[in-house]
Amino acid sequence: MASAIQPKEPPQPLNHFFVGQDNRGCWTVRDERNLVGGCFVSKDAAVHFARQETNNAPGAVICMAESQRLSLDPLFGRRAAA
């Protein structure tokens, strides 16, 4: 008996997630499309969330430099303060 060959789904474009601290020192995660994110109690928790959201795709989670700040304002349609 012959089996049908299932066509592969086209690969989805990689959605990068950024991990960093906001101006108050809270650990934050935000995706590059500004659709998903949150505030976390530790860097480990933030990275864990980002890895789960990206199915551990290599290169999908980017940790920001300590000197950079990562705001969640774009998630809520607010402009970052200058």
C-alpha positions in Angstrom: 0.0 0.0 0.0 1.4 3.4 -1.0 1.4 6.3 1.4 0.8 9.9 0.5 3.7 12.3 0.7 2.9 15.3 2.9 4.2 18.6 1.5 6.4 20.4 3.9 5.2 23.7 5.3 7.3 26.7 4.1 9.7 27.8 6.9 8.4 30.7 8.9 10.6 33.8 9.1 12.6 33.9 12.3 11.1 36.3 14.9 13.9 37.7 17.1 13.4 38.3 20.8 15.4 41.0 22.7 16.2 40.5 26.4 17.4 43.5 28.5 16.7 45.8 31.4 14.4 48.8 31.3 15.1 52.1 33.0 13.9 50.7 36.4 16.2 47.7 36.2 13.4 45.2 35.5 14.2 42.4 33.1 12.2 42.7 29.9 11.6 40.8 26.7 10.2 42.1 23.5 10.0 40.6 20.0 11.1 42.5 17.0 7.5 42.9 15.7 6.4 44.4 19.0 3.6 41.8 19.4 4.9 39.8 22.4 6.8 40.6 25.5 6.8 41.1 29.3 8.6 42.0 32.5 10.4 39.3 34.5 12.0 38.9 37.9 15.4 37.7 36.6 17.4 37.5 33.4 17.1 33.7 33.6 13.3 33.9 33.6 13.4 36.4 30.7 15.7 34.3 28.6 13.7 31.2 29.4 10.5 32.9 28.1 12.2 34.1 24.9 13.6 30.6 24.2 10.2 29.0 24.7 8.6 31.6 22.4 11.2 30.8 19.6 11.2 27.1 20.1 15.0 27.4 20.9 15.8 28.5 17.4 19.5 29.3 17.1 20.1 33.1 17.0 16.5 34.0 17.8 17.2 35.4 21.4 19.4 38.5 21.6 20.7 39.8 24.9 21.2 43.5 24.9 24.3 45.1 26.3 24.1 46.3 29.9 24.5 49.9 28.7 21.3 49.6 26.5 17.8 49.9 27.9 14.9 47.8 26.5 11.5 49.5 26.9 8.1 47.8 26.6 6.5 51.0 25.4 6.3 49.8 21.7 4.1 46.9 22.8 1.6 49.3 24.1 1.7 51.8 21.3 3.6 54.4 23.3 6.7 56.2 22.1 9.8 55.9 24.2 10.8 59.0 26.1 13.8 60.8 24.8 
